[in-house]
Amino acid sequence: MKKLQEEIIEFRNKRGWDEVHQEKDLALSIVLESSELLELFQWKSSEEAVKQNKQEMKDEMADVLIYLIQLASKLEIDLEEAAKNKMKKNAIKYPEPASLR
């Protein structure tokens, strides 16, 4: 994850985009790219959408991840640590059903 973050930040910096990639704008971009991903499912079953649009889905998911990594960098948040901590909270909030143990 750290190497990917470094590559994304280097790419951004080499293009002089750091100044325009403010926190609000990155958050907005995450929502917009997520909406583009969602649009690929519109009026289709999940199976049909994936069959027709898998490459586009990969691209939109990558866009979301790239913006998310940039936002985390700006906010000095370790996404891997944050995700692990959130999973611990989720395990408490949503315990495993006894029937699945």
N, C-alpha and C positions, 0 to 999 in steps of 0.2 A: 504494500500500500504506500509506503514511504517513497519508494522509487517512482511510482506512478505519479504521486503528488509532485515530486521534484520535476518530472518531465512536463507536467501540465503547467506548472508555474513558470518554468523556463520558456516554454512555448509562448505563454501569455506575455512575459516580460520582453522577449525578443521582438514582439510586435507593438510594444508600448501601450498595451491594453490595461495595465494595472490601474491607471488613473480613472478609467471609465468603468471598471469592474468593481463598483462599490457594493457593499453588502446588500442594500435594498435591491439593486439591479440584478445581482446574482440570484437572490431569492425569487425575484420575479421571473428570471429566465428559467429557473428550475420548474416553476409552475407552467410556464409556456411550453417548455419541452415535454413535460409530463402530459400536457393536453394534446400535444402532437402524437404522443404514444397512444393515448386513449382514443384519439380519432381513428387510428388504424383498426380499432375493434368495432367502430360504429356500424350498426345495421348488419352485423355478421355474428355468427356463433364464434366462440373462442377458437374452435378447431379450424374453421374457415379463415378467420382472420390471421391466425398463425401461418397457415399454409400459404396464403396469398402475400403476406407482408413481413415475413420473418426478418429479412435483411433490413427493411426500414425500421422494424422494431429494435434491432440491434443498434442501429444508428441513433435512434431517439433515446434509448436507454443509456448509450454512451454519452450523449449530450447532457442528460440529467446528471450522470455521475461526474462528468467534467466540471459542470457548474457547482455541484455539491462540494467537490474537492476544493475548488477555488474559494467557496464561501467558508468552508472549514479552515482553510489556511488563513484567510483574513481574520477570522474570529479566534484563531489559535486553538482550535478544537482538534483533538486526535480522534478521528472518526472510528478507527478500529476500537479504541478504548471506549468511546461513547456507545458503540453498538453492543459491545460485550456487557457494559453496565446496564443498558436498556434491556437486554435479554435476561439479565438477572432480575430486574424489576418485573418483567413480563412473567417470569417463572413464578414469582410470588403472587402476582395479580391473577394469573391464569394457571393454576396448578394442573399437573397432568391428571387426567381422569383415572380413577382406580381401575377401570375396565381396560385401560391400555398399558398398565404396568405389568 
